[in-house]
Amino acid sequence: MIREPAEAIVSEAGVVNIPLGVLAEAGLSPGTAVLIHSDGDGRIVVRRHEDAIRDLLENGSL
């Protein structure tokens, strides 16, 4: 399901603040450990650490 996008700005230090509503929709809360990787073509994937590790162990891919 595609939800309404929220705008964020990449700071000079490379920091992006993700709006709390987006985090909540993704099931993430402040303090959640995540893995981040580029998916090319301007996309960045953020996944819960535990989900990414489980998928890696089960399927051999993130």
N, C-alpha and C positions, 0 to 999 in steps of 0.2 A: 504494500500500500504506500503510495506517495503522499506525504503530508506537506503542508504549507512550509516552504523554506524560510529560514531565518538568516539574516545577513550578519556576517562577522568580518572583521578586518584583521589581516596579518600584520602584526606590529613590526617595527624595525628589528626587534630581537627575535622575530619568527614565532611569536606567541599568538595563538588564536583562542579567544574565550568563547566556549560553546554555551549558548543560552540554556538555562536550566530546563526550559520546556522541551528542547530537543533531547537533552540528556534523559529526562524523565520518559519521553516516548520510546527511547532506545533501551530503557530499563537500566540506565546507569545513574549512579548517584555520586556526589562528591566523595572522593577517597577511593573509588573503585579503580583497581589496577587494570590498565588496558594495554594492548599492543597496537601499534600504529604502523601502517606501511602504505607506500604509494601503489595505486592500482593503475598508474599511467593516465594520460589524457586529462590531467587536472584533477584527478580523484585521489582522495586519501581515505583509507579504511581504518576505522577505530573499532576494535573488538575487545570485549571483556577478556582479560588474560586467561581466566579459567576456561572459557568457551574455545578460544583459539588453541590452547594446549590440548584440550579434549579432542578437537577436530584433527589436530596434527597426529595425535596418538591413534585415533580411529581410522583416519583416511589418508594420512601422510601429507596433508596440505592444510594451509591456514585458510 
